[in-house]
Amino acid sequence: MLLIGDSLKIEFKLPIDDNADRIIPKQRRLTSSQDKDAVGVVWLMSFPNSGTSYTIDAVRELTITTTATNYGLEGAMKDQESTPAFPDMEEAKNGPFLHVTPGREINIPKLLLTKTHCGGYCSSCMAPQMFIETPRSFMSGCLRGQRRVIDEESKVTSEFVSYSSDLVKKVVHIFRNPFDNVVARFHLDRKLQAQDHPDWLDTYPNNREGFRKWCEQLNDSAAPVLSSIRWVDQSLMDAMKDVPCMSEFYRYIQWHNLAFSVTSDLQIPCMLLHYEDYSTRFEDVTNELTDFLGLEQVGKAPEFINDKTYLDYYTEQDKRNIARFIREYATKPTWQNVQHYLSDFVSEPAPMEA
């Protein structure tokens, strides 16, 4: 049975420091019904570009509660310090941090949905260590983030922080169709390049041809690195060699393999959520999600728009090659959750043991 607890509210007041322009949160100590053992984090664990933003928005609007993130540099209030999610706890400055919206009351539930990409992955980062993850390093990435700091000279700086796994009480683990997820990563790369490298956008236009060209340059960079990594054996390399964007699909599967491993080690409840569920069973999945969080639905979720898939960005041979590689590299729990995306392109599953 899920416990539904009172919410911890933090109100905002105007600054009392004549030299400060930023809004300062009024901090309230937890009451006896909101003791430190009763509050905690629900990780929203997601490989980048797999539905994190919509899930955060849906929970926030459905339940009229505040959500959080490991990444305190996010948000609209760029000139203010990151707001700790649990200000009365020791090491509050280590995160996570609230998603603060100007003019909106902060209402912190006992189980606070918190965004983490568990380190995330830079698509263009090709150093060997970017492909070598262990459960321990992955866990560290899940707990790590950044906070925005205002120094004594009123300059905005940032610092890396990390909180304790004891704060994590539950996990929501999101899956997205790997074909679509990797194309979404291409779209993110274009967005990141747009401001400083406009010529890059001409080289990699926002269409099938641009995506395939992007994949080619990633493969040229990744192939020698992956082949030099000791735990990428010959059978895995053979399965990978004809996969477009091999580094992205490798990272996608490794990420989900390790997400299952870490959740198992933590021995906490986990909800599996597939991105397409928002299209096919919206009411059911949002009810399941808010029930899992122990929250009541009192608002209305934003419209979910998912009118584009990207299978046409891949040739039929690409699809078979990708399916073969994923079957080879996925652990059993991962395979069970991605197999339906690949069923038209692969015959018999042969996943690794978890």
C-alpha beads as a LAMMPS data file, in Angstrom:
LAMMPS data file: protein, C-alpha beads

354 atoms
353 bonds

1 atom types
1 bond types

-500.0 500.0 xlo xhi
-500.0 500.0 ylo yhi
-500.0 500.0 zlo zhi

Masses

1 110.0

Atoms # bond

1 1 1 0.000 0.000 0.000
2 1 1 1.271 3.441 -0.894
3 1 1 1.258 6.098 1.799
4 1 1 -0.162 9.474 0.910
5 1 1 1.449 12.119 3.083
6 1 1 1.023 15.766 3.811
7 1 1 2.937 18.152 1.617
8 1 1 5.731 20.390 2.820
9 1 1 5.112 23.927 1.617
10 1 1 7.713 26.648 1.157
11 1 1 6.477 30.162 0.585
12 1 1 8.431 32.949 -1.065
13 1 1 9.013 36.395 0.372
14 1 1 10.833 39.409 -0.965
15 1 1 14.532 39.798 -0.137
16 1 1 15.463 41.414 3.158
17 1 1 18.999 42.087 1.989
18 1 1 19.270 45.499 0.336
19 1 1 22.074 44.173 -1.861
20 1 1 20.128 41.173 -3.089
21 1 1 17.652 41.140 -5.952
22 1 1 16.820 37.473 -5.848
23 1 1 13.828 35.830 -4.232
24 1 1 14.699 33.990 -1.044
25 1 1 12.667 30.916 -0.023
26 1 1 11.255 30.941 3.486
27 1 1 12.345 27.659 5.040
28 1 1 10.059 25.751 7.392
29 1 1 11.259 22.949 9.633
30 1 1 9.610 19.595 9.045
31 1 1 6.809 18.788 11.485
32 1 1 6.514 15.503 13.346
33 1 1 4.291 14.122 10.585
34 1 1 6.936 15.177 8.072
35 1 1 10.004 13.765 9.785
36 1 1 13.179 13.076 7.876
37 1 1 12.424 9.362 7.499
38 1 1 9.122 10.156 5.810
39 1 1 10.426 12.307 2.975
40 1 1 12.554 11.327 0.051
41 1 1 13.222 11.253 -3.651
42 1 1 11.569 9.272 -6.412
43 1 1 14.077 9.127 -9.217
44 1 1 12.717 9.787 -12.678
45 1 1 15.449 7.772 -14.382
46 1 1 15.638 8.321 -18.105
47 1 1 18.114 8.004 -20.914
48 1 1 18.224 11.546 -22.331
49 1 1 15.389 12.504 -24.697
50 1 1 13.038 9.715 -23.690
51 1 1 10.116 11.594 -22.140
52 1 1 11.493 13.212 -19.006
53 1 1 10.152 16.716 -19.583
54 1 1 6.611 15.615 -20.357
55 1 1 6.493 13.297 -17.331
56 1 1 7.701 16.066 -15.026
57 1 1 5.155 18.513 -16.476
58 1 1 2.306 15.996 -16.263
59 1 1 2.952 15.190 -12.599
60 1 1 3.342 18.855 -11.691
61 1 1 0.071 19.884 -13.373
62 1 1 -1.976 16.835 -12.384
63 1 1 -1.059 17.015 -8.702
64 1 1 -0.263 20.740 -8.262
65 1 1 2.985 19.802 -6.570
66 1 1 6.582 20.797 -7.147
67 1 1 9.110 18.520 -8.818
68 1 1 12.886 18.455 -8.600
69 1 1 16.051 17.835 -10.552
70 1 1 19.651 16.881 -9.955
71 1 1 20.591 19.682 -12.317
72 1 1 20.249 22.930 -10.421
73 1 1 21.300 25.013 -13.428
74 1 1 17.953 24.277 -15.077
75 1 1 14.945 26.519 -14.791
76 1 1 13.894 30.049 -15.624
77 1 1 15.531 31.772 -12.648
78 1 1 19.062 31.937 -14.027
79 1 1 20.243 34.730 -11.725
80 1 1 19.383 32.941 -8.489
81 1 1 20.957 30.170 -6.478
82 1 1 19.544 26.683 -6.856
83 1 1 16.793 25.998 -4.318
84 1 1 17.423 22.848 -2.219
85 1 1 14.530 20.416 -2.195
86 1 1 14.886 19.601 1.497
87 1 1 16.262 22.752 3.143
88 1 1 16.017 21.444 6.715
89 1 1 18.099 18.374 6.022
90 1 1 21.835 18.181 6.492
91 1 1 23.783 18.579 3.252
92 1 1 20.722 20.144 1.607
93 1 1 23.022 22.081 -0.715
94 1 1 24.075 18.802 -2.354
95 1 1 20.682 18.429 -3.989
96 1 1 18.343 17.667 -5.428
97 1 1 16.945 21.069 -6.369
98 1 1 13.431 22.336 -6.902
99 1 1 11.926 23.253 -10.244
100 1 1 10.952 26.800 -9.257
101 1 1 8.427 28.712 -11.359
102 1 1 8.059 32.459 -10.664
103 1 1 4.650 33.264 -9.224
104 1 1 3.815 29.658 -8.400
105 1 1 3.585 28.293 -4.870
106 1 1 6.117 25.638 -3.965
107 1 1 4.366 22.526 -2.690
108 1 1 6.779 19.696 -1.897
109 1 1 5.276 16.216 -1.503
110 1 1 6.873 13.665 0.764
111 1 1 7.933 11.646 -2.269
112 1 1 9.471 14.185 -4.624
113 1 1 9.745 13.236 -8.298
114 1 1 13.339 14.081 -9.241
115 1 1 14.910 14.117 -12.682
116 1 1 18.170 12.239 -13.169
117 1 1 19.870 11.046 -16.342
118 1 1 22.391 9.109 -14.229
119 1 1 25.269 11.014 -15.732
120 1 1 23.732 11.197 -19.170
121 1 1 25.787 10.827 -22.285
122 1 1 27.394 13.320 -24.610
123 1 1 26.887 12.087 -28.170
124 1 1 30.207 13.483 -29.397
125 1 1 32.297 12.360 -26.395
126 1 1 34.399 9.461 -27.617
127 1 1 37.033 8.896 -24.918
128 1 1 37.134 5.222 -23.830
129 1 1 35.893 6.105 -20.348
130 1 1 32.673 7.434 -21.904
131 1 1 31.791 3.857 -22.861
132 1 1 32.951 2.071 -19.718
133 1 1 30.348 2.136 -16.964
134 1 1 29.999 -0.072 -13.903
135 1 1 27.037 -0.222 -11.515
136 1 1 29.098 1.821 -9.065
137 1 1 29.964 4.589 -11.539
138 1 1 26.407 4.597 -12.863
139 1 1 25.011 4.982 -9.347
140 1 1 27.376 7.903 -8.779
141 1 1 26.024 9.512 -11.926
142 1 1 22.437 9.059 -10.730
143 1 1 23.252 10.925 -7.506
144 1 1 25.391 13.651 -9.066
145 1 1 24.313 17.084 -10.230
146 1 1 25.160 20.768 -10.259
147 1 1 24.024 23.729 -8.204
148 1 1 24.010 27.388 -9.121
149 1 1 25.852 29.583 -6.615
150 1 1 25.997 33.361 -6.148
151 1 1 29.444 34.293 -4.855
152 1 1 30.410 37.225 -2.626
153 1 1 30.824 39.436 -5.676
154 1 1 27.297 38.544 -6.863
155 1 1 28.686 36.500 -9.731
156 1 1 26.809 33.386 -10.819
157 1 1 28.962 30.267 -10.641
158 1 1 28.263 26.557 -10.324
159 1 1 29.642 23.534 -8.545
160 1 1 29.226 19.780 -8.803
161 1 1 27.411 18.115 -5.929
162 1 1 26.193 14.653 -4.942
163 1 1 23.661 13.459 -2.385
164 1 1 23.250 10.169 -0.503
165 1 1 21.408 7.187 -1.969
166 1 1 19.591 6.922 1.386
167 1 1 17.365 9.746 0.157
168 1 1 16.083 7.657 -2.772
169 1 1 12.871 5.789 -1.930
170 1 1 11.458 4.778 -5.329
171 1 1 12.277 4.810 -9.043
172 1 1 10.309 5.570 -12.202
173 1 1 12.287 4.078 -15.101
174 1 1 11.306 5.395 -18.553
175 1 1 11.758 3.585 -21.858
176 1 1 11.404 5.029 -25.330
177 1 1 11.571 3.231 -28.660
178 1 1 15.334 3.108 -29.371
179 1 1 14.854 4.075 -33.029
180 1 1 13.044 7.260 -31.998
181 1 1 15.242 7.925 -28.967
182 1 1 18.427 8.049 -31.030
183 1 1 16.865 10.410 -33.587
184 1 1 15.744 12.610 -30.681
185 1 1 19.385 12.675 -29.577
186 1 1 20.264 13.990 -33.042
187 1 1 17.668 16.735 -32.618
188 1 1 19.179 17.651 -29.250
189 1 1 22.648 17.848 -30.784
190 1 1 21.329 20.218 -33.448
191 1 1 19.777 22.393 -30.751
192 1 1 23.039 22.521 -28.818
193 1 1 25.038 23.393 -31.935
194 1 1 22.617 26.027 -33.242
195 1 1 23.879 29.018 -31.287
196 1 1 27.632 28.722 -31.739
197 1 1 28.040 26.547 -34.837
198 1 1 25.463 27.491 -37.495
199 1 1 27.565 25.838 -40.211
200 1 1 27.098 22.540 -38.370
201 1 1 23.355 22.790 -39.030
202 1 1 24.008 23.098 -42.753
203 1 1 26.193 20.013 -42.660
204 1 1 23.610 17.993 -40.746
205 1 1 20.152 19.207 -41.847
206 1 1 17.090 18.277 -39.820
207 1 1 15.964 15.371 -41.985
208 1 1 16.742 11.744 -42.765
209 1 1 19.851 12.593 -44.752
210 1 1 21.202 14.847 -42.013
211 1 1 20.605 12.146 -39.410
212 1 1 22.355 9.479 -41.460
213 1 1 25.322 11.767 -42.054
214 1 1 25.473 12.460 -38.295
215 1 1 25.479 8.719 -37.662
216 1 1 28.312 8.216 -40.126
217 1 1 30.584 10.705 -38.386
218 1 1 29.748 9.193 -34.990
219 1 1 30.630 5.733 -36.284
220 1 1 33.913 6.965 -37.724
221 1 1 34.852 8.300 -34.291
222 1 1 33.421 5.495 -32.163
223 1 1 34.504 2.354 -34.023
224 1 1 38.226 2.462 -33.123
225 1 1 37.421 3.348 -29.516
226 1 1 34.843 0.603 -29.019
227 1 1 37.041 -2.017 -30.668
228 1 1 39.842 -1.179 -28.216
229 1 1 37.706 -1.677 -25.096
230 1 1 38.461 -5.040 -23.560
231 1 1 34.921 -5.919 -22.572
232 1 1 33.572 -5.318 -26.087
233 1 1 34.255 -8.841 -27.313
234 1 1 34.392 -9.904 -30.936
235 1 1 30.810 -11.163 -31.117
236 1 1 29.533 -7.861 -29.758
237 1 1 31.742 -5.883 -32.128
238 1 1 30.523 -8.006 -35.037
239 1 1 26.934 -7.277 -34.053
240 1 1 27.703 -3.568 -33.815
241 1 1 29.784 -2.966 -36.896
242 1 1 26.904 -2.287 -39.313
243 1 1 24.735 -0.367 -36.848
244 1 1 24.209 3.315 -37.699
245 1 1 25.012 5.524 -34.709
246 1 1 26.576 2.507 -33.009
247 1 1 27.801 4.576 -30.068
248 1 1 24.293 5.872 -29.359
249 1 1 22.665 2.439 -29.430
250 1 1 25.514 1.043 -27.329
251 1 1 24.985 3.774 -24.725
252 1 1 21.207 3.348 -24.826
253 1 1 21.377 -0.357 -24.008
254 1 1 24.201 -0.010 -21.480
255 1 1 22.211 2.716 -19.716
256 1 1 19.095 0.555 -19.339
257 1 1 21.123 -2.508 -18.323
258 1 1 22.729 -0.505 -15.528
259 1 1 19.484 1.191 -14.498
260 1 1 18.027 -2.229 -13.714
261 1 1 21.188 -3.246 -11.879
262 1 1 21.223 -0.135 -9.689
263 1 1 17.504 -0.323 -8.900
264 1 1 17.945 -3.943 -7.857
265 1 1 20.888 -3.038 -5.625
266 1 1 18.883 -0.288 -3.935
267 1 1 16.039 -2.737 -3.244
268 1 1 13.364 -0.098 -3.674
269 1 1 10.070 -0.113 -5.627
270 1 1 10.361 0.606 -9.348
271 1 1 7.706 1.573 -11.875
272 1 1 8.460 0.914 -15.546
273 1 1 6.979 3.471 -17.917
274 1 1 7.055 3.335 -21.709
275 1 1 6.868 6.641 -23.553
276 1 1 4.250 5.412 -26.017
277 1 1 1.897 4.614 -23.123
278 1 1 1.022 8.299 -23.049
279 1 1 -0.421 7.881 -26.553
280 1 1 -2.147 4.519 -26.125
281 1 1 -3.323 4.445 -22.491
282 1 1 -2.956 7.960 -21.166
283 1 1 -5.474 7.838 -18.317
284 1 1 -4.287 4.460 -17.079
285 1 1 -0.602 5.350 -17.081
286 1 1 -1.062 8.743 -15.431
287 1 1 -3.241 7.126 -12.754
288 1 1 -0.572 4.488 -12.175
289 1 1 2.106 7.152 -11.979
290 1 1 0.357 9.385 -9.460
291 1 1 -0.658 6.352 -7.380
292 1 1 2.978 5.243 -7.327
293 1 1 3.986 8.700 -6.111
294 1 1 1.251 8.702 -3.474
295 1 1 -0.330 11.833 -4.931
296 1 1 -3.904 12.842 -5.661
297 1 1 -4.904 14.173 -9.065
298 1 1 -6.434 17.606 -8.641
299 1 1 -5.413 19.300 -11.885
300 1 1 -5.201 18.604 -15.603
301 1 1 -2.191 17.264 -17.470
302 1 1 -0.870 19.103 -20.527
303 1 1 -1.792 17.594 -23.865
304 1 1 0.574 14.853 -24.985
305 1 1 1.632 15.309 -28.599
306 1 1 3.556 12.460 -30.164
307 1 1 2.672 12.589 -33.817
308 1 1 6.081 11.659 -35.199
309 1 1 8.092 8.467 -35.280
310 1 1 11.335 7.953 -37.140
311 1 1 11.493 4.394 -38.421
312 1 1 11.742 5.817 -41.933
313 1 1 15.142 7.276 -41.020
314 1 1 16.536 3.730 -41.104
315 1 1 16.811 1.225 -43.932
316 1 1 15.320 -2.240 -43.471
317 1 1 18.844 -3.615 -43.112
318 1 1 19.624 -0.958 -40.498
319 1 1 16.625 -2.096 -38.466
320 1 1 17.719 -5.728 -38.575
321 1 1 21.291 -4.810 -37.636
322 1 1 20.143 -2.657 -34.723
323 1 1 17.783 -5.370 -33.488
324 1 1 20.536 -7.965 -33.683
325 1 1 22.928 -5.795 -31.691
326 1 1 20.363 -4.943 -29.023
327 1 1 19.457 -8.618 -28.654
328 1 1 23.156 -9.410 -28.209
329 1 1 23.919 -6.700 -25.636
330 1 1 20.719 -6.340 -23.607
331 1 1 20.357 -8.017 -20.238
332 1 1 17.181 -9.994 -19.686
333 1 1 15.202 -7.189 -17.951
334 1 1 16.205 -4.692 -20.637
335 1 1 15.321 -7.076 -23.435
336 1 1 11.905 -7.756 -21.937
337 1 1 11.161 -4.032 -22.091
338 1 1 12.502 -3.253 -25.572
339 1 1 11.695 -6.459 -27.434
340 1 1 8.309 -5.194 -28.594
341 1 1 10.008 -2.321 -30.431
342 1 1 12.104 -4.806 -32.394
343 1 1 9.779 -7.768 -32.921
344 1 1 9.404 -7.105 -36.653
345 1 1 13.169 -7.156 -37.167
346 1 1 14.470 -9.986 -34.991
347 1 1 13.568 -13.646 -34.663
348 1 1 14.532 -15.326 -31.399
349 1 1 15.669 -13.356 -28.343
350 1 1 18.970 -14.261 -26.746
351 1 1 19.592 -11.682 -24.027
352 1 1 22.401 -11.861 -21.496
353 1 1 21.595 -12.878 -17.974
354 1 1 21.193 -9.893 -15.660

Bonds

1 1 1 2
2 1 2 3
3 1 3 4
4 1 4 5
5 1 5 6
6 1 6 7
7 1 7 8
8 1 8 9
9 1 9 10
10 1 10 11
11 1 11 12
12 1 12 13
13 1 13 14
14 1 14 15
15 1 15 16
16 1 16 17
17 1 17 18
18 1 18 19
19 1 19 20
20 1 20 21
21 1 21 22
22 1 22 23
23 1 23 24
24 1 24 25
25 1 25 26
26 1 26 27
27 1 27 28
28 1 28 29
29 1 29 30
30 1 30 31
31 1 31 32
32 1 32 33
33 1 33 34
34 1 34 35
35 1 35 36
36 1 36 37
37 1 37 38
38 1 38 39
39 1 39 40
40 1 40 41
41 1 41 42
42 1 42 43
43 1 43 44
44 1 44 45
45 1 45 46
46 1 46 47
47 1 47 48
48 1 48 49
49 1 49 50
50 1 50 51
51 1 51 52
52 1 52 53
53 1 53 54
54 1 54 55
55 1 55 56
56 1 56 57
57 1 57 58
58 1 58 59
59 1 59 60
60 1 60 61
61 1 61 62
62 1 62 63
63 1 63 64
64 1 64 65
65 1 65 66
66 1 66 67
67 1 67 68
68 1 68 69
69 1 69 70
70 1 70 71
71 1 71 72
72 1 72 73
73 1 73 74
74 1 74 75
75 1 75 76
76 1 76 77
77 1 77 78
78 1 78 79
79 1 79 80
80 1 80 81
81 1 81 82
82 1 82 83
83 1 83 84
84 1 84 85
85 1 85 86
86 1 86 87
87 1 87 88
88 1 88 89
89 1 89 90
90 1 90 91
91 1 91 92
92 1 92 93
93 1 93 94
94 1 94 95
95 1 95 96
96 1 96 97
97 1 97 98
98 1 98 99
99 1 99 100
100 1 100 101
101 1 101 102
102 1 102 103
103 1 103 104
104 1 104 105
105 1 105 106
106 1 106 107
107 1 107 108
108 1 108 109
109 1 109 110
110 1 110 111
111 1 111 112
112 1 112 113
113 1 113 114
114 1 114 115
115 1 115 116
116 1 116 117
117 1 117 118
118 1 118 119
119 1 119 120
120 1 120 121
121 1 121 122
122 1 122 123
123 1 123 124
124 1 124 125
125 1 125 126
126 1 126 127
127 1 127 128
128 1 128 129
129 1 129 130
130 1 130 131
131 1 131 132
132 1 132 133
133 1 133 134
134 1 134 135
135 1 135 136
136 1 136 137
137 1 137 138
138 1 138 139
139 1 139 140
140 1 140 141
141 1 141 142
142 1 142 143
143 1 143 144
144 1 144 145
145 1 145 146
146 1 146 147
147 1 147 148
148 1 148 149
149 1 149 150
150 1 150 151
151 1 151 152
152 1 152 153
153 1 153 154
154 1 154 155
155 1 155 156
156 1 156 157
157 1 157 158
158 1 158 159
159 1 159 160
160 1 160 161
161 1 161 162
162 1 162 163
163 1 163 164
164 1 164 165
165 1 165 166
166 1 166 167
167 1 167 168
168 1 168 169
169 1 169 170
170 1 170 171
171 1 171 172
172 1 172 173
173 1 173 174
174 1 174 175
175 1 175 176
176 1 176 177
177 1 177 178
178 1 178 179
179 1 179 180
180 1 180 181
181 1 181 182
182 1 182 183
183 1 183 184
184 1 184 185
185 1 185 186
186 1 186 187
187 1 187 188
188 1 188 189
189 1 189 190
190 1 190 191
191 1 191 192
192 1 192 193
193 1 193 194
194 1 194 195
195 1 195 196
196 1 196 197
197 1 197 198
198 1 198 199
199 1 199 200
200 1 200 201
201 1 201 202
202 1 202 203
203 1 203 204
204 1 204 205
205 1 205 206
206 1 206 207
207 1 207 208
208 1 208 209
209 1 209 210
210 1 210 211
211 1 211 212
212 1 212 213
213 1 213 214
214 1 214 215
215 1 215 216
216 1 216 217
217 1 217 218
218 1 218 219
219 1 219 220
220 1 220 221
221 1 221 222
222 1 222 223
223 1 223 224
224 1 224 225
225 1 225 226
226 1 226 227
227 1 227 228
228 1 228 229
229 1 229 230
230 1 230 231
231 1 231 232
232 1 232 233
233 1 233 234
234 1 234 235
235 1 235 236
236 1 236 237
237 1 237 238
238 1 238 239
239 1 239 240
240 1 240 241
241 1 241 242
242 1 242 243
243 1 243 244
244 1 244 245
245 1 245 246
246 1 246 247
247 1 247 248
248 1 248 249
249 1 249 250
250 1 250 251
251 1 251 252
252 1 252 253
253 1 253 254
254 1 254 255
255 1 255 256
256 1 256 257
257 1 257 258
258 1 258 259
259 1 259 260
260 1 260 261
261 1 261 262
262 1 262 263
263 1 263 264
264 1 264 265
265 1 265 266
266 1 266 267
267 1 267 268
268 1 268 269
269 1 269 270
270 1 270 271
271 1 271 272
272 1 272 273
273 1 273 274
274 1 274 275
275 1 275 276
276 1 276 277
277 1 277 278
278 1 278 279
279 1 279 280
280 1 280 281
281 1 281 282
282 1 282 283
283 1 283 284
284 1 284 285
285 1 285 286
286 1 286 287
287 1 287 288
288 1 288 289
289 1 289 290
290 1 290 291
291 1 291 292
292 1 292 293
293 1 293 294
294 1 294 295
295 1 295 296
296 1 296 297
297 1 297 298
298 1 298 299
299 1 299 300
300 1 300 301
301 1 301 302
302 1 302 303
303 1 303 304
304 1 304 305
305 1 305 306
306 1 306 307
307 1 307 308
308 1 308 309
309 1 309 310
310 1 310 311
311 1 311 312
312 1 312 313
313 1 313 314
314 1 314 315
315 1 315 316
316 1 316 317
317 1 317 318
318 1 318 319
319 1 319 320
320 1 320 321
321 1 321 322
322 1 322 323
323 1 323 324
324 1 324 325
325 1 325 326
326 1 326 327
327 1 327 328
328 1 328 329
329 1 329 330
330 1 330 331
331 1 331 332
332 1 332 333
333 1 333 334
334 1 334 335
335 1 335 336
336 1 336 337
337 1 337 338
338 1 338 339
339 1 339 340
340 1 340 341
341 1 341 342
342 1 342 343
343 1 343 344
344 1 344 345
345 1 345 346
346 1 346 347
347 1 347 348
348 1 348 349
349 1 349 350
350 1 350 351
351 1 351 352
352 1 352 353
353 1 353 354
